[in-house]
Amino acid sequence: MKFVHIADIHFDMPFTVLNKNDLAENRRLDQRKVFKKVIDYIKENNIEMLFITGDLYENEYVRKSTIEYINDCFKQIPNTKIFITPGNHDPYLNNSYYNQYSWNENVKIFTQMEKVQINKNIDLYGYGFTSFYSKVTNLPQSLDTSKVNILLMHADLNGTAKENAEYNPILESTLMLSGFDYIALGHIHKNNVYENKKIVYPGSLISGGFDELGKHGMVVGEINEIDRKITREFIPLDNKEFKEIEINISNINSIESLIETINEIKLEEDKYYKIILTGQKQVEINTLDLLKNIDNKNIIKIKDKTSIEYDLEKIAKEQSLKGIFVKRLLEQMNEENKEEILDSIYIGLSLM
């Protein structure tokens, strides 16, 4: 039996990082385009099950028209069983679309832990958020080990170690001892596979910004009901990848030269870029003004991580707080801690 596993679509999310560049609406259109790719893949490959493990939409921002679009897509794959486990951004609330909207008959939405018998060889369990926070998940005490057992949930793997563990924290060891053959998770936006492919995060369907670098898409898999083996692969779908490029500007002595340097970078048209400026700067930099003068509009953010070039030996001779600060740190510097000491000096000087 074949399946597709996706998560964290976040339909109608505001895409704050793109708002200043008037690209947020384009990115919301990308959500639809990529979701349609999933649906088309399911149709073309006769996929029997679609797993959506949370954060299908943004409860705060989602429009009814978007819900209708999603459901219309589900209607295009009537022979595919669709299983949804709501997450912390789209919990199953009394007034939510999960509860109030009439979904297509091939859609199953989970709330508390529940078992669905797919056929005589496969049992599927699902757990969904019923509020914006979830701290306790009670896994089934016993499974029919003669069958393939699948678990779907939105969860923060190993999140119990975090100070504020509010998004269904669960230990990897707990899941591995649970006996499930495939554990389909959502919540983490990066594609990850844990412990012999049993625990799988597909990652977000499309990237939401520069904190979600890398490829984004879906996991497709197949269950061999005879030997209980499950094969899977990750298929990238989002063409508009977010990427970062570092430029050392230590040898650049004018804003004009800096603009020319950035404009000369070879960039891919279907990517969004953040330029990170490093090194010791010789000119004052206003990143917002700099961004306005860059030709390539796929550069949507510039981060200044440069330091000011200081004559440290000269400053250390000054009869001032600044001079005493630099002198004492330089006296502690050796080959092993040189980089750390210099970073401390530059940070300290920038605050004086």
C-alpha positions as CSV (number, residue, x, y, z in Angstrom):
1,M,0.0,0.0,0.0
2,K,1.4,3.4,-1.0
3,F,1.2,6.6,1.0
4,V,2.2,10.3,0.9
5,H,3.2,12.0,4.1
6,I,3.2,15.9,4.4
7,A,3.0,18.3,7.3
8,D,3.2,22.0,8.2
9,I,1.7,23.6,5.1
10,H,0.5,26.6,7.2
11,F,-2.0,27.8,4.6
12,D,-2.6,31.5,4.7
13,M,0.4,32.2,7.0
14,P,1.4,35.9,6.8
15,F,5.0,35.3,5.6
16,T,6.3,38.2,7.7
17,V,9.8,38.1,6.3
18,L,8.4,38.7,2.8
19,N,5.8,41.5,3.6
20,K,8.3,44.3,3.1
21,N,9.1,43.1,-0.4
22,D,5.5,42.6,-1.5
23,L,6.2,38.9,-2.0
24,A,4.0,37.5,0.8
25,E,1.0,37.1,-1.5
26,N,3.1,35.3,-4.1
27,R,4.3,32.9,-1.4
28,R,0.7,32.1,-0.4
29,L,0.0,31.3,-4.1
30,D,3.1,29.0,-4.0
31,Q,1.4,27.1,-1.1
32,R,-1.5,26.3,-3.4
33,K,0.8,25.4,-6.3
34,V,2.9,23.0,-4.3
35,F,-0.2,21.5,-2.6
36,K,-1.6,20.9,-6.1
37,K,1.6,19.1,-7.0
38,V,1.0,16.7,-4.1
39,I,-2.6,16.1,-5.2
40,D,-1.5,15.5,-8.8
41,Y,1.2,13.1,-7.7
42,I,-1.4,11.1,-5.7
43,K,-3.7,10.9,-8.8
44,E,-0.9,9.9,-11.2
45,N,0.5,7.2,-8.8
46,N,-2.7,5.8,-7.4
47,I,-1.7,6.6,-3.8
48,E,-4.0,4.9,-1.3
49,M,-3.3,7.1,1.8
50,L,-2.4,10.7,2.5
51,F,-1.0,11.6,5.9
52,I,-1.2,15.3,7.0
53,T,0.4,15.5,10.4
54,G,-0.6,18.9,11.6
55,D,-0.5,22.7,10.8
56,L,-2.4,22.3,7.6
57,Y,-3.6,25.9,8.0
58,E,-3.1,28.9,10.2
59,N,-6.2,29.0,12.5
60,E,-5.8,32.8,13.1
61,Y,-5.5,33.8,9.4
62,V,-7.1,31.1,7.3
63,R,-10.0,32.2,5.0
64,K,-13.0,30.1,4.2
65,S,-12.0,30.3,0.5
66,T,-8.8,28.6,1.3
67,I,-10.6,25.8,3.2
68,E,-12.8,25.4,0.2
69,Y,-9.8,25.1,-2.0
70,I,-8.2,22.5,0.2
71,N,-11.4,20.4,0.2
72,D,-11.8,20.7,-3.5
73,C,-8.3,19.2,-3.8
74,F,-9.4,16.4,-1.6
75,K,-12.4,15.8,-3.8
76,Q,-10.0,15.2,-6.7
77,I,-8.6,12.1,-5.0
78,P,-11.8,10.3,-3.9
79,N,-10.1,6.9,-3.7
80,T,-7.4,8.1,-1.4
81,K,-8.0,8.0,2.4
82,I,-6.9,11.3,3.9
83,F,-5.9,11.3,7.6
84,I,-5.3,14.6,9.4
85,T,-3.9,15.1,12.9
86,P,-4.4,18.8,13.8
87,G,-1.4,20.6,15.3
88,N,-0.8,23.6,17.5
89,H,-1.4,26.1,14.6
90,D,-4.6,24.4,13.5
91,P,-6.1,22.7,16.6
92,Y,-9.5,21.0,16.5
93,L,-11.5,23.7,18.3
94,N,-15.3,24.0,18.7
95,N,-15.3,26.9,16.2
96,S,-12.6,25.7,13.9
97,Y,-13.0,24.7,10.3
98,Y,-12.2,21.1,11.3
99,N,-15.3,21.0,13.4
100,Q,-17.6,23.4,11.6
101,Y,-16.9,22.7,7.9
102,S,-18.3,19.8,5.9
103,W,-15.2,18.0,4.7
104,N,-15.2,15.4,1.9
105,E,-16.1,11.9,2.9
106,N,-12.6,10.6,2.3
107,V,-11.2,12.8,5.1
108,K,-10.7,11.6,8.6
109,I,-9.7,14.2,11.3
110,F,-8.3,12.9,14.6
111,T,-8.7,14.5,18.0
112,Q,-7.8,12.2,20.9
113,M,-5.8,9.0,20.3
114,E,-7.9,6.7,18.0
115,K,-7.4,3.6,15.9
116,V,-8.6,3.1,12.4
117,Q,-8.3,-0.3,10.8
118,I,-7.2,0.3,7.2
119,N,-7.5,-3.4,6.2
120,K,-6.8,-6.8,7.8
121,N,-3.0,-6.1,7.7
122,I,-2.7,-2.4,8.7
123,D,-3.8,-0.5,11.8
124,L,-3.4,3.3,11.9
125,Y,-3.5,5.4,15.0
126,G,-3.8,9.2,15.1
127,Y,-3.7,11.9,17.7
128,G,-4.6,15.6,17.2
129,F,-4.4,18.8,19.1
130,T,-7.7,20.0,20.6
131,S,-6.2,23.3,21.9
132,F,-3.2,25.4,21.0
133,Y,-1.1,23.4,23.5
134,S,-0.7,19.7,24.3
135,K,1.6,18.3,27.0
136,V,0.5,14.7,27.4
137,T,0.1,12.0,24.9
138,N,-0.9,8.5,26.0
139,L,0.3,6.0,23.4
140,P,-1.6,2.7,22.9
141,Q,-0.7,0.2,25.6
142,S,-0.7,-2.8,23.2
143,L,-0.6,-3.2,19.4
144,D,-1.5,-6.1,17.2
145,T,2.0,-7.1,16.3
146,S,0.7,-9.4,13.5
147,K,-0.2,-6.2,11.6
148,V,1.7,-3.1,10.3
149,N,1.1,-0.3,12.9
150,I,1.3,3.3,11.9
151,L,1.2,6.4,14.2
152,L,0.3,9.9,13.0
153,M,0.8,12.9,15.3
154,H,2.0,16.5,15.6
155,A,4.8,16.3,18.2
156,D,8.0,17.9,19.4
157,L,10.4,15.0,19.5
158,N,12.6,15.0,22.6
159,G,10.9,18.3,23.5
160,T,10.6,17.2,27.2
161,A,14.1,18.6,27.7
162,K,12.9,22.1,26.8
163,E,11.9,24.5,29.6
164,N,8.4,25.2,28.2
165,A,7.4,22.0,26.5
166,E,4.0,22.8,25.3
167,Y,3.7,21.2,21.8
168,N,3.2,17.5,22.5
169,P,6.7,16.7,23.7
170,I,7.6,13.1,23.4
171,L,10.9,11.1,23.8
172,E,12.4,9.3,20.8
173,S,13.0,6.3,23.1
174,T,9.3,6.2,24.0
175,L,8.3,6.1,20.4
176,M,10.9,3.4,19.6
177,L,9.6,1.2,22.4
178,S,6.0,1.7,21.3
179,G,6.1,-1.0,18.6
180,F,5.0,1.2,15.7
181,D,6.4,0.4,12.3
182,Y,6.1,3.9,10.9
183,I,5.8,7.0,13.0
184,A,4.6,10.0,10.9
185,L,5.3,13.3,12.7
186,G,4.8,17.0,12.1
187,H,5.9,20.2,13.8
188,I,9.6,20.3,12.9
189,H,10.0,22.1,9.5
190,K,13.1,20.3,8.4
191,N,13.0,16.8,6.8
192,N,14.4,14.4,9.4
193,V,14.5,10.6,9.7
194,Y,15.2,8.9,13.1
195,E,16.0,5.4,14.0
196,N,16.0,3.2,10.9
197,K,13.4,5.2,9.1
198,K,10.6,4.5,11.7
199,I,10.3,8.1,12.9
200,V,9.8,10.6,10.1
201,Y,9.4,14.4,9.8
202,P,8.7,15.3,6.2
203,G,9.4,19.0,7.1
204,S,7.2,21.9,6.0
205,L,5.8,21.6,2.5
206,I,7.3,24.9,1.5
207,S,9.9,27.1,3.2
208,G,8.6,29.9,5.4
209,G,11.8,31.9,5.6
210,F,15.6,31.9,6.2
211,D,15.1,29.8,9.4
212,E,14.0,27.0,7.1
213,L,16.9,26.6,4.6
214,G,17.2,23.5,2.4
215,K,14.8,21.5,0.3
216,H,11.1,21.2,1.1
217,G,8.5,18.8,-0.1
218,M,6.9,15.5,0.7
219,V,7.7,11.9,1.8
220,V,6.3,9.1,-0.3
221,G,6.4,5.5,0.8
222,E,5.1,2.0,0.3
223,I,4.1,-0.7,2.9
224,N,4.8,-4.3,2.0
225,E,2.0,-6.0,3.9
226,I,3.6,-9.4,3.7
227,D,7.0,-8.7,5.3
228,R,6.0,-5.5,7.0
229,K,8.8,-3.5,5.4
230,I,8.3,0.2,4.7
231,T,10.3,2.0,2.0
232,R,10.2,5.8,1.8
233,E,11.9,8.7,-0.1
234,F,11.8,12.4,0.1
235,I,10.7,14.3,-3.0
236,P,11.4,18.1,-3.1
237,L,8.5,20.2,-4.4
238,D,9.3,23.8,-3.4
239,N,11.3,25.5,-6.1
240,K,11.7,28.8,-4.3
241,E,14.4,27.8,-1.8
242,F,15.7,30.3,0.7
243,K,19.5,30.6,0.6
244,E,22.2,32.5,2.5
245,I,25.4,33.9,1.0
246,E,28.2,35.4,3.0
247,I,30.4,38.2,1.7
248,N,33.6,39.4,3.4
249,I,33.8,43.1,2.9
250,S,37.1,43.8,4.6
251,N,38.6,45.1,1.4
252,I,35.6,47.2,0.3
253,N,36.0,50.9,1.1
254,S,32.8,52.5,-0.4
255,I,29.1,51.8,-0.5
256,E,29.2,52.0,-4.3
257,S,31.8,49.2,-4.4
258,L,29.7,47.1,-2.0
259,I,26.6,47.5,-4.2
260,E,28.6,46.6,-7.3
261,T,30.0,43.5,-5.5
262,I,26.5,42.3,-4.5
263,N,25.1,43.0,-8.0
264,E,27.8,40.8,-9.5
265,I,26.8,37.7,-7.6
266,K,25.4,35.0,-9.8
267,L,22.0,34.1,-8.4
268,E,19.3,31.6,-9.4
269,E,16.0,33.2,-10.4
270,D,13.7,30.9,-8.4
271,K,15.5,31.4,-5.1
272,Y,15.2,34.0,-2.3
273,Y,18.5,35.2,-0.8
274,K,19.8,36.7,2.4
275,I,23.2,38.4,2.0
276,I,25.3,38.2,5.2
277,L,28.1,40.8,5.4
278,T,31.1,39.7,7.3
279,G,34.7,41.0,8.0
280,Q,35.8,44.4,9.2
281,K,33.9,47.2,7.6
282,Q,35.5,50.5,6.4
283,V,32.2,52.3,5.7
284,E,29.0,52.8,7.6
285,I,26.2,50.5,6.4
286,N,22.5,51.0,6.4
287,T,21.1,47.6,5.3
288,L,17.7,49.0,4.4
289,D,19.1,51.7,2.1
290,L,21.5,49.1,0.7
291,L,18.7,46.7,-0.1
292,K,16.8,49.4,-2.0
293,N,19.8,49.9,-4.3
294,I,20.4,46.2,-5.2
295,D,19.3,45.3,-8.7
296,N,18.4,41.7,-8.0
297,K,15.0,41.7,-6.2
298,N,15.4,38.0,-5.2
299,I,17.8,39.4,-2.5
300,I,15.2,40.2,0.1
301,K,17.3,40.6,3.2
302,I,20.8,41.9,4.1
303,K,22.4,41.1,7.5
304,D,25.3,43.1,8.8
305,K,27.6,40.9,10.8
306,T,30.7,43.0,10.3
307,S,32.9,44.5,12.9
308,I,34.6,47.9,12.9
309,E,38.3,47.9,12.2
310,Y,40.1,49.1,15.3
311,D,43.8,49.8,16.1
312,L,43.7,47.7,19.2
313,E,47.3,48.5,20.3
314,K,46.6,52.2,20.1
315,I,43.4,51.9,22.0
316,A,45.1,49.9,24.7
317,K,47.5,52.8,25.4
318,E,44.6,55.2,26.1
319,Q,44.0,56.4,29.6
320,S,40.3,55.6,29.5
321,L,37.8,52.9,30.3
322,K,38.0,51.8,26.7
323,G,41.8,51.6,26.9
324,I,41.8,49.6,30.2
325,F,39.1,47.2,28.7
326,V,41.2,46.4,25.6
327,K,44.5,46.2,27.4
328,R,43.3,43.7,30.0
329,L,41.7,41.4,27.3
330,L,44.8,41.6,25.1
331,E,46.9,40.5,28.1
332,Q,44.8,37.4,28.4
333,M,45.0,36.5,24.7
334,N,46.9,33.5,23.4
335,E,46.8,31.4,20.3
336,E,44.1,29.1,21.6
337,N,41.6,31.8,22.7
338,K,42.6,34.5,20.2
339,E,39.4,34.4,18.2
340,E,37.2,34.4,21.3
341,I,39.1,37.3,22.9
342,L,39.0,39.4,19.7
343,D,35.2,38.8,19.4
344,S,34.8,39.9,23.0
345,I,36.8,43.1,22.3
346,Y,34.9,44.0,19.2
347,I,31.5,43.4,20.8
348,G,32.6,45.4,23.9
349,L,33.9,48.3,21.8
350,S,30.7,48.4,19.7
351,L,28.7,49.0,22.9
352,M,31.0,51.8,24.3
